[in-house]
Amino acid sequence: MLVILSGVAGAGKDTIKKEIIKRMENVKSIPSLTTRTPREGDIPGKTYIFLTKEEFEEKIKNDEIYEYDIHHNNYYGTSKKILNEASKNGIIIKDIDVNGTESLKNTLKDIKIVTIFLRVPKEELRHRLENRVDKPSEGEIILRLNRFDYEESKIGIYDYVLKNDDLEKTVSIIQKIIEEESKLDK
Ligand code: 5GP
């Protein structure tokens, strides 16, 4: 089973993903492929697999990617090999944007997908972005806020839409969702 967490940058996806992995031993994450430069806190091969633009385009050409998208001028995508291998033994939780989620829902036929969208008020989002440890630039903050309306317009494709205003509450709801959905996947 693949659990997809979406929501604009700053919605708390990363923190929630880490908490869920800590609390549920059968849930793990897989790295996405990306061409962006590593940020503080990134662990190459674990948070992301960092590729050059040429390497990424080669993988697209060779049909090694389930879905990909371009954000802030960088490629992001899901490796077929990594997802197929990992889904054989356990539940995967992955942070993917709305376009990637839409593509995966159309292309992944053998793996159950549960999609969760995390909402956050726009004004609170700016505040969270400004206070991130990786300190995005003003330009980057504006780019991410512009993305907000687009992502919000796509929430209809999600199985669950949650407002993340209390981390503990959100994590325990997601934990319950995963437990219940995995029972249905038996
Ligand atoms: P960041 O650079 O802040 O880590 O991620 C930027 C955006 O890329 C986020 O919205 C995240 O959900 C998205 N993203 C991460 N991995 C993937 C992926 O494998 N596929 C797609 N389509 N988007 C991804």
Residues whose N, C-alpha, C, O or C-beta is under 5 A from the ligand:
A	BS01	5GP	G7 A9 S32 L33 E67 Y68 D69 H71 Y76 G77 T78 D95 I96 D97 G100
